Amino acid sequence: MSTVLNLFDNDAFSVVELNEEVVRKVDHKPQLLGSLNLFQPIYSRSRTIGIAKKEGTLSLIPTSELGAAPEELIPEGADLRDFRVKRLAKGSSIYAYELQGVAALPGEEQLKEVQTEVADRVGAITDDMELTWEHMRLGAVLGTVYDADGTSVINNWFSEWGISPPAEVNFALGTEATDVRKKCRDIKRAMKKAAKGVWTPGTKVGALCGDSFFDALVNHKQIKETKLGTERAASLENIDGYSSVEIEGIVFINYQGTDDGTTLAIESTKCKFFPIGARGAFQVGWAPAEFFPYVNQRGEPLYGLVLPDPSGRDAFRRVELYSYPLFICTRPEMLLSARES
């Protein structure tokens, strides 16, 4: 059996190879906020990431001669702050007894079996890492990023930038006379005013809705009646749960979180508005791993290790994955919220 464990000494399981050949071959598990590409990546060479927040506007870029240095973006009057990335780490031990029978296989088959076992462990940990990233993305979109316990605050982006959370809007969806469309337009107006230069022609408004809010919205008399007799009437008669509908330029999404309804969730009667495609409104910093092979290299989302049994008994090899992210909201004043009634 020690011969099988010695397969872990193969170059395929070196730190660098594990990242390139195993971690990056695991299928990505799509998640809503990750799939929206909200977060502009920052690949840092440091454990701290500087963020400059400026109350400014978009500016024109002057023409220049070929070969000339480009104009430098200098955030005058910016509130420059340093934030440390957070460390995520999880591992799994592959014990010798779990590889019984592998030693009887030909050499190449032995290596394939061990690679498959490592890939399975990496895949399972990557699923948990993806869920954790989505949890942090959701926190940034709501303004406060929590740790896995759901109560320990990692970053409250409202307080970090000295901003009071905007008052919750009552959509009054239980009242037939409510002008829901005007409420949508008012939401967009408020978000545009709060954008302070990050709103571009391609920016849209997304809204994460709890189940009750979403159902009350699409069933509201005004929303249904304004589409009767039009080509869009059918789109409001066959709406699936956990789908989306666009009203007044706002994409209302019935958010499907985790099955427990708490780890990742939007309260059933609530709705959370956020910008999509607003320049720099959301960012994610990736820092390098804490190990020698990555000194002075720029950060990557995932790092993998295969480690020996430290006891010297050669009883197992340990697969570990690490990530060093910082999910950032630079414009929390744009994050509005609403209740059903």
C-alpha positions as CSV (number, residue, x, y, z in Angstrom):
1,M,0.0,0.0,0.0
2,S,2.9,2.4,0.6
3,T,3.7,2.0,-3.1
4,V,0.3,3.4,-3.9
5,L,0.7,6.3,-1.5
6,N,4.1,7.0,-3.1
7,L,2.1,7.8,-6.3
8,F,1.3,11.1,-4.6
9,D,5.0,12.0,-5.0
10,N,4.3,12.1,-8.7
11,D,4.7,15.6,-10.4
12,A,1.0,15.5,-11.1
13,F,0.4,16.2,-7.5
14,S,2.9,19.0,-7.0
15,V,1.4,22.3,-5.7
16,V,1.5,23.9,-9.1
17,E,0.3,20.9,-11.1
18,L,-2.6,20.4,-8.7
19,N,-3.8,23.9,-9.4
20,E,-3.4,23.6,-13.2
21,E,-4.4,20.0,-13.8
22,V,-7.0,19.2,-11.1
23,V,-8.5,22.4,-9.7
24,R,-9.1,24.0,-13.0
25,K,-10.6,20.9,-14.6
26,V,-13.4,20.6,-12.0
27,D,-16.6,21.8,-13.7
28,H,-17.8,25.2,-12.5
29,K,-21.1,25.1,-10.7
30,P,-23.1,28.1,-12.0
31,Q,-24.7,30.3,-9.4
32,L,-26.9,33.3,-10.0
33,L,-24.8,36.2,-8.7
34,G,-21.6,34.6,-10.1
35,S,-23.2,34.2,-13.5
36,L,-24.1,37.8,-13.7
37,N,-20.5,38.9,-13.7
38,L,-21.2,41.6,-11.2
39,F,-17.8,41.6,-9.6
40,Q,-14.8,43.1,-11.4
41,P,-11.8,41.0,-10.4
42,I,-8.7,42.4,-8.8
43,Y,-5.7,40.1,-8.9
44,S,-3.5,41.3,-6.0
45,R,0.1,40.4,-5.1
46,S,-0.7,41.5,-1.5
47,R,-2.9,40.3,1.3
48,T,-4.4,43.9,1.5
49,I,-6.3,45.6,-1.3
50,G,-6.6,49.3,-1.5
51,I,-10.0,50.7,-2.6
52,A,-10.4,54.4,-3.7
53,K,-14.0,55.6,-3.4
54,K,-14.6,59.0,-5.0
55,E,-17.7,61.1,-5.3
56,G,-17.1,61.9,-8.9
57,T,-18.4,61.7,-12.4
58,L,-17.4,60.0,-15.6
59,S,-14.7,62.0,-17.6
60,L,-13.7,62.2,-21.2
61,I,-10.3,60.8,-22.3
62,P,-8.2,63.1,-24.5
63,T,-6.6,61.9,-27.7
64,S,-2.9,61.2,-27.7
65,E,-0.1,60.4,-30.0
66,L,0.9,56.8,-30.8
67,G,3.5,55.7,-28.3
68,A,2.7,58.4,-25.8
69,A,1.9,57.4,-22.2
70,P,-1.8,57.1,-21.5
71,E,-3.6,59.5,-19.2
72,E,-3.4,58.4,-15.6
73,L,-6.5,58.0,-13.6
74,I,-5.8,59.9,-10.4
75,P,-8.7,59.7,-7.8
76,E,-8.3,63.2,-6.4
77,G,-10.1,63.6,-3.1
78,A,-10.8,59.8,-3.0
79,D,-11.3,58.0,0.2
80,L,-8.5,55.5,0.0
81,R,-8.9,52.5,2.3
82,D,-7.0,49.3,2.7
83,F,-8.9,46.0,3.4
84,R,-7.4,42.6,4.1
85,V,-8.6,39.6,2.1
86,K,-10.2,36.7,4.0
87,R,-8.8,33.2,4.1
88,L,-11.0,30.2,3.2
89,A,-9.6,26.7,3.6
90,K,-10.9,23.2,3.6
91,G,-9.3,19.7,3.3
92,S,-10.0,16.0,3.0
93,S,-7.7,13.1,4.0
94,I,-7.4,10.1,1.6
95,Y,-6.5,7.1,3.8
96,A,-4.4,4.1,2.7
97,Y,-7.3,1.7,3.4
98,E,-9.5,3.6,0.9
99,L,-7.2,2.7,-1.9
100,Q,-7.3,-1.1,-1.3
101,G,-6.9,-3.0,-4.6
102,V,-5.2,-0.1,-6.4
103,A,-1.8,-1.7,-6.0
104,A,-2.9,-4.7,-8.0
105,L,-3.5,-2.5,-11.1
106,P,-0.9,-1.7,-13.8
107,G,1.2,1.4,-13.1
108,E,-0.7,3.8,-15.3
109,E,-4.1,2.5,-13.9
110,Q,-2.8,3.1,-10.4
111,L,-2.0,6.7,-11.2
112,K,-5.4,7.2,-12.9
113,E,-7.3,5.8,-9.9
114,V,-5.4,8.0,-7.5
115,Q,-6.0,11.1,-9.8
116,T,-9.7,10.2,-9.9
117,E,-9.8,10.0,-6.1
118,V,-8.1,13.4,-5.7
119,A,-10.3,15.0,-8.3
120,D,-13.4,13.7,-6.5
121,R,-12.2,15.2,-3.2
122,V,-11.2,18.5,-5.0
123,G,-14.6,18.6,-6.7
124,A,-16.5,18.2,-3.4
125,I,-14.5,20.9,-1.7
126,T,-14.8,23.2,-4.7
127,D,-18.6,22.9,-4.5
128,D,-18.4,24.2,-0.9
129,M,-16.0,26.9,-2.0
130,E,-18.4,28.0,-4.7
131,L,-21.3,28.1,-2.2
132,T,-19.1,30.2,0.1
133,W,-18.3,32.7,-2.7
134,E,-21.9,33.0,-3.6
135,H,-22.7,33.6,0.1
136,M,-20.2,36.4,0.1
137,R,-21.4,37.8,-3.2
138,L,-25.0,37.9,-1.8
139,G,-23.6,39.7,1.3
140,A,-21.9,42.3,-0.9
141,V,-25.1,42.8,-3.0
142,L,-27.1,43.3,0.2
143,G,-24.4,45.5,1.8
144,T,-23.1,43.2,4.6
145,V,-20.9,40.2,4.1
146,Y,-21.2,37.6,6.8
147,D,-19.1,34.6,7.8
148,A,-20.4,31.1,7.5
149,D,-22.2,31.3,10.8
150,G,-24.5,33.9,9.3
151,T,-24.0,36.3,12.3
152,S,-20.3,37.3,12.3
153,V,-19.8,40.3,10.1
154,I,-16.8,40.3,7.8
155,N,-17.5,43.6,6.1
156,N,-20.4,46.0,6.5
157,W,-20.0,48.1,3.4
158,F,-22.5,50.7,4.7
159,S,-20.5,51.4,7.8
160,E,-17.2,51.0,6.0
161,W,-18.0,54.0,3.8
162,G,-20.0,55.9,6.5
163,I,-23.4,55.5,4.8
164,S,-26.7,54.9,6.4
165,P,-28.7,52.1,4.7
166,P,-31.5,53.7,2.6
167,A,-35.1,53.4,4.0
168,E,-37.1,50.3,2.9
169,V,-39.7,51.0,0.3
170,N,-43.3,49.8,0.8
171,F,-44.5,48.4,-2.5
172,A,-48.0,47.9,-1.1
173,L,-48.6,45.0,-3.4
174,G,-51.7,44.0,-1.4
175,T,-53.5,47.1,-2.6
176,E,-55.0,47.0,-6.1
177,A,-54.7,50.8,-6.6
178,T,-51.0,50.8,-6.0
179,D,-49.1,52.3,-9.0
180,V,-46.4,49.6,-9.1
181,R,-44.8,50.9,-12.2
182,K,-44.2,54.3,-10.7
183,K,-42.6,52.7,-7.7
184,C,-40.3,50.9,-10.1
185,R,-39.4,54.2,-11.8
186,D,-38.8,55.8,-8.5
187,I,-36.4,53.0,-7.5
188,K,-34.4,53.5,-10.7
189,R,-34.3,57.3,-10.2
190,A,-33.0,56.9,-6.7
191,M,-30.3,54.4,-7.8
192,K,-29.2,56.6,-10.7
193,K,-28.8,59.6,-8.3
194,A,-26.8,57.5,-5.9
195,A,-24.6,56.1,-8.6
196,K,-22.3,59.1,-8.7
197,G,-20.7,58.3,-12.0
198,V,-20.7,54.5,-12.0
199,W,-24.0,54.3,-14.0
200,T,-23.4,53.8,-17.7
201,P,-25.7,53.4,-20.7
202,G,-25.4,49.6,-20.2
203,T,-26.3,49.6,-16.5
204,K,-29.5,47.8,-15.5
205,V,-31.3,47.2,-12.2
206,G,-31.6,43.7,-10.8
207,A,-34.0,42.8,-7.9
208,L,-33.7,39.7,-5.8
209,C,-37.2,38.8,-4.6
210,G,-38.5,36.5,-1.9
211,D,-41.2,34.0,-2.9
212,S,-44.2,36.0,-1.5
213,F,-43.0,39.3,-2.9
214,F,-42.4,37.9,-6.4
215,D,-45.9,36.2,-6.5
216,A,-47.6,39.3,-5.3
217,L,-45.8,41.4,-7.9
218,V,-46.5,39.3,-10.9
219,N,-50.1,38.8,-9.8
220,H,-50.8,42.5,-9.1
221,K,-53.8,43.9,-11.0
222,Q,-51.8,46.7,-12.6
223,I,-49.0,44.5,-13.9
224,K,-51.5,41.9,-15.4
225,E,-54.0,44.4,-16.9
226,T,-51.4,46.5,-18.7
227,K,-50.3,43.4,-20.6
228,L,-53.7,42.1,-21.5
229,G,-54.3,42.1,-25.3
230,T,-50.6,42.5,-26.0
231,E,-48.0,40.1,-27.3
232,R,-46.5,40.0,-23.8
233,A,-49.8,38.8,-22.1
234,A,-48.7,35.1,-22.2
235,S,-45.4,36.0,-20.5
236,L,-47.3,37.0,-17.4
237,E,-49.6,33.9,-17.4
238,N,-46.9,31.2,-17.4
239,I,-44.3,32.3,-14.9
240,D,-42.3,29.6,-13.2
241,G,-41.1,29.7,-9.7
242,Y,-37.5,30.9,-9.4
243,S,-37.8,32.6,-12.8
244,S,-37.6,36.3,-13.6
245,V,-39.7,39.1,-15.2
246,E,-38.7,42.5,-16.4
247,I,-40.9,45.5,-15.4
248,E,-40.1,49.1,-16.2
249,G,-36.5,48.1,-16.9
250,I,-36.0,46.3,-13.6
251,V,-35.3,42.5,-13.8
252,F,-37.2,41.0,-10.9
253,I,-35.7,37.6,-10.0
254,N,-37.4,35.1,-7.7
255,Y,-34.1,34.2,-5.9
256,Q,-33.5,30.5,-5.3
257,G,-31.1,30.2,-2.4
258,T,-30.2,27.1,-0.5
259,D,-32.8,24.4,0.3
260,D,-32.6,25.2,4.0
261,G,-34.0,28.7,3.3
262,T,-31.5,30.4,5.6
263,T,-27.9,29.9,4.4
264,L,-28.5,31.8,1.2
265,A,-31.9,33.3,1.1
266,I,-34.1,36.4,0.6
267,E,-36.8,36.9,3.1
268,S,-40.1,35.8,1.5
269,T,-41.8,39.3,1.7
270,K,-38.7,41.3,0.7
271,C,-37.0,42.5,-2.4
272,K,-33.4,43.7,-2.8
273,F,-32.4,46.0,-5.6
274,F,-28.8,46.2,-7.0
275,P,-27.0,47.5,-10.1
276,I,-25.9,45.3,-12.9
277,G,-23.1,46.6,-15.1
278,A,-22.4,49.6,-13.0
279,R,-18.7,50.4,-13.4
280,G,-16.7,49.3,-10.3
281,A,-19.8,49.1,-8.0
282,F,-18.9,45.5,-7.1
283,Q,-15.3,44.1,-7.1
284,V,-13.7,41.0,-5.9
285,G,-10.0,40.9,-4.8
286,W,-8.0,37.6,-5.1
287,A,-4.8,37.4,-3.1
288,P,-2.0,34.9,-3.4
289,A,-1.7,31.8,-1.3
290,E,0.5,31.9,1.9
291,F,2.9,29.3,0.5
292,F,6.4,29.7,-0.9
293,P,5.6,28.8,-4.6
294,Y,3.3,31.8,-4.7
295,V,5.5,34.5,-3.2
296,N,5.1,37.8,-5.2
297,Q,2.7,36.1,-7.6
298,R,-0.7,37.7,-8.3
299,G,-3.7,36.1,-6.7
300,E,-5.9,33.4,-8.1
301,P,-9.3,32.2,-7.0
302,L,-8.2,28.7,-5.9
303,Y,-5.1,27.0,-4.7
304,G,-4.6,23.3,-4.0
305,L,-2.2,21.2,-2.0
306,V,-1.5,17.5,-1.4
307,L,0.2,16.9,1.9
308,P,1.8,13.8,3.5
309,D,0.9,12.3,6.9
310,P,2.9,14.4,9.3
311,S,3.1,11.6,11.8
312,G,5.5,9.7,9.6
313,R,3.2,6.6,9.6
314,D,2.3,7.1,5.9
315,A,-1.4,6.4,6.7
316,F,-2.9,9.1,4.4
317,R,-2.4,12.0,2.1
318,R,-4.4,15.2,2.6
319,V,-6.0,17.3,-0.1
320,E,-6.5,20.9,0.8
321,L,-8.0,23.9,-1.1
322,Y,-7.4,27.5,-0.2
323,S,-8.9,30.8,-1.4
324,Y,-8.2,34.4,-0.4
325,P,-11.1,36.6,-1.5
326,L,-12.5,40.0,-0.7
327,F,-16.0,40.7,-2.1
328,I,-16.5,44.4,-2.2
329,C,-19.3,46.9,-2.7
330,T,-18.1,50.4,-3.4
331,R,-21.6,52.0,-3.8
332,P,-23.8,50.7,-1.0
333,E,-26.0,53.8,-1.3
334,M,-27.3,52.2,-4.5
335,L,-28.5,49.1,-2.7
336,L,-32.2,49.6,-2.1
337,S,-34.8,47.3,-0.5
338,A,-38.5,46.9,-0.5
339,R,-41.2,45.0,1.3
340,E,-44.4,43.5,-0.1
341,S,-46.8,45.5,2.0
